[in-house]
Amino acid sequence: MPNVDSVKVAVRVRPFSQREKDAGSKCVISMNSNSTSIYDPRNPGHMKTFTFDLAYWSHSGFLKDKNGMLVSAGSNSYAGQREVFRDLGEGVLENAWQGYNATLLAYGQTGSGKSYSMIGYGANRGIVPVVCEELFKAIQNQEKNKQYQITFSMLEIYNEQVTDLLSKTRKPGGLKIREDQQQGFYVDGLKLVPCDNYAQIERLMEQGNKMRTTATTIMNATSSRSHMVITIQFKQIFLGEAITKQSVINLVDLAGSERQKSSGSEKDRLKEGTRVNLSLTTLGNVISALAEVATGKKVLHIPYRDSVLTKLLQSALGGNSRTIMIAAVSPADICYEETLSTLRYAERTKKIRNKAVVNTSPTEKLIRELKAENNKLLSRLAGLGNMGTLVADETQELRYLLAENERQIQNIQVAWESRLEETRGEWEQQYTALAQERRMMETFPYLLNINEDPQLSWVLKHFIQNGSCDVGQSTSNAIILRGLGILDKHATFTNADGKVTLTPGDKCKAFVNGVLITGKTKLQHLDRVILGSNSAFLYVGLPAERTDEDLSRYDYDFFQSELAAAEGFSTDKLGAASSKDSRADPSILAVFHDYIKLMPLVAEVNQMSEELKKDLTFELKVKNLAASDSRGYDLQKEIIVKVTHVTTNQVWIWSKAKFINRKFLMEELYQRFREGEDTHVNQDSDPFWDPVEVVHLGSAHVWLQSLAYCLQLEEQTELLNSEGLEEAVVVINLSPCSRDGRILGEDDMVIDPLELLGRRVDFQIHIVECLGVKWLRDAAGRGIQIGYRVYDLPRSLYTKPVWKNVNPKIEETVHFSALNASYEFLNYLQKNALIVDLWGLQEGCTEMDCSLDGLLLAPEGTIMVDDPKALTANDAGLVSALTYITEMTF
Ligand SMILES: Nc1ncnc2c1ncn2[C@@H]1O[C@H](COP(=O)(O)OP(=O)(O)OP(=O)(O)O)[C@@H](O)[C@H]1O
């Protein structure tokens, strides 16, 4: 009888990451027994509470013991790896012994702690390794009347392609998913490696991780977009009883669940790479549909077939499996939206009901059926034997059927056994190679790979043996590296006379401790080496040089910060150090982290652009939002990407969200290029292409205060670009005037701006010229326009375009009238600046509209500002207050 039970859901909150600490994050999660509450940081009184089967507080109240394990520091509330295993892992094991299928899924945004719970780090081993170890321990303690068979497989799904992480050969296009009546969906050709002890499983996981790392070193950050599925098949054969029990345990580390929606990429001309998260989106759809079924709604279709992942997890979701989901969440306020969405997802998952049954192995089942049929045939045959020669034909046919069945039984057994034996043989060699690697580590210096995903760091070791050792793409090198921007023969390491040097090849990029090197460079233990665009390594020196230092501080961020510093980019440069204490402003640190996060992506995009011959270069820039704040407040900064065409000099400015979205699409294109496919795309769907646009070059603040006193201002001021550097100088006059345009003299000055309250105020803005426009100096054929927006006008005004002149004369005057100057308007004049924006025109772009369309004109043809009708309904109170002030004063 099937056992109907709901998917068990556990939520786990991790400690703050360094980045979150730096950014001064606040914890928005609290837990009480099995309920989890989340506070809205923008609305602290607002709290949502969810109840799951289990809630793990791993955020605080822990310390590191002498083995490096995180354990409770006395408070009972902290949940470490041991507690999580006790509640979840032991259940998986128990199920396995009883012959039930079990599935454990880890869901959550990138960096929320999925891999930590599933696989673990160092001494803090996760559920997967401990389940495996405990399984083998338990087998040793079992009675001898049973035989056990354990197979292990490990695969990755990226972009809907399945890669076998335990196979040395990579199939272009990935492995195929097939469907079988007995087994359901399965991966055709996936290696199932038979294992006899836990040490072998450790090696297999190590090798699987190596495979995953090699695949992702071409592009960083892909691992967080891929799903990893480990499957353990556990078969118990009860000798002498002709019974088998088989349990399939699926352990799934899902791709980062972050939603694209909030990132702002929806403004992009191109939609997000659709296949990137197809599996995750479909998983969400399947879960929603099943949750509806569980609540009694009629659902016509569960879309299992829509993605690779949901095909493979079909029995785990609503089928024959006992399933557990760990929802991993960050505690930080900045992750509020993502965390809330994870909790909602988990809530839906909780509703799913599964029907687990005790399994026998599908092949065993078939064999049993064949044997049963043979028994029947034999008794029929026995019956016929008594009837003599009359039934000779029938006897012959029965004998034939019997032999056929026997042959089939044999075939099934032999095929299965030989398939296992074959992989077992292959793996014997692998185990030896891995053991050899351990010996090499004791003898030679080596490069240890560092990946953005900490789970994939320290996985690959490249040994620098005595003598010289070439590195590059070509298989003739001693160290073969396939990373982006690595040339056939990229560099040479030399290990001689007790020292190791690195010499990059001609035009080959190599960095040591963040600095680009051009000649032979001596390496020291723990130097940081980057080869090509993004292949990062920690150099572990000769055994004599090694120290006990904790290597974990040399993570991917460390490498990138060092590169940024070498380029002259630092938190200090961003203006972080506050005078009161040495702690940097959290918002600046957040920008800094954003910058170093994007740096390697920009390097990758530049490399792809070069190889795909797109003629574009990409640069990160920090945009100071203060430049567009009329009160001149030092607002936040944000990262933008400047894209330049190397031959036409055309320039585009991309937001961070657009850049990330485009990078997904570029990777898809590049992948096709690497696989030798046709990479021609129409302009419209080319992620590298965009129509020519007008570019924002810089802004100037022209303070309006003089107008509040009816004084003329003749200003010559710098237009600063987003980095605060001079782009040009603008000459501009602000002149109070009469309604017919006569400029007022000093006699008309007022002592107190309130004298103007309720009176008509006229003024002119005269843009005279621009001087030394860098944009125009850098490339011929370009033009400029100047834009500005006054007070409550519905749109900006633009000057007429001027092309191809470094010192463009503009000479444009616009007359504005406030017919009945309000208190607010006078306050605006006193406290605000006019933001004057310089816009760069390039051949083929659509110029800014320099008409006065959409603006309200006074009877004299001047532009009306401070028009009470322009105020919205919300300002109705203000309007009546203004009327009131006016009545009081006059
Ligand atoms: N419970 C925890 N206790 C201590 N550290 C944790 C915990 N959970 C996660 N971490 C740390 O947080 C970092 C990110 O965790 P992890 O790699 O598990 O995230 P992830 O969700 O698997 O990310 P990705 O989607 O990139 O694989 C790691 O450095 C990990 O050591």
The ligand as an ORCA input file, in Angstrom:
! r2SCAN-3c Opt
* xyz 0 1
  N      24.747     27.398      8.016
  C      25.883     27.992      7.675
  N      26.840     28.210      8.607
  C      28.006     28.807      8.257
  N      28.315     29.233      7.018
  C      27.405     29.044      6.063
  C      26.142     28.418      6.325
  N      25.443     28.388      5.187
  C      26.225     28.953      4.241
  N      27.392     29.350      4.761
  C      28.486     30.011      4.017
  O      27.917     30.902      3.079
  C      28.578     30.826      1.823
  C      27.593     30.514      0.710
  O      27.016     29.259      0.956
  P      26.788     28.170     -0.164
  O      27.960     28.028     -1.059
  O      26.310     26.964      0.531
  O      25.595     28.874     -0.932
  P      24.752     28.284     -2.140
  O      23.340     28.645     -1.841
  O      25.050     26.865     -2.359
  O      25.275     29.155     -3.334
  P      25.353     28.751     -4.911
  O      23.948     28.878     -5.422
  O      26.294     29.749     -5.455
  O      25.877     27.361     -4.981
  C      29.656     29.789      1.968
  O      30.894     30.438      2.190
  C      29.259     28.992      3.174
  O      30.377     28.499      3.863
*
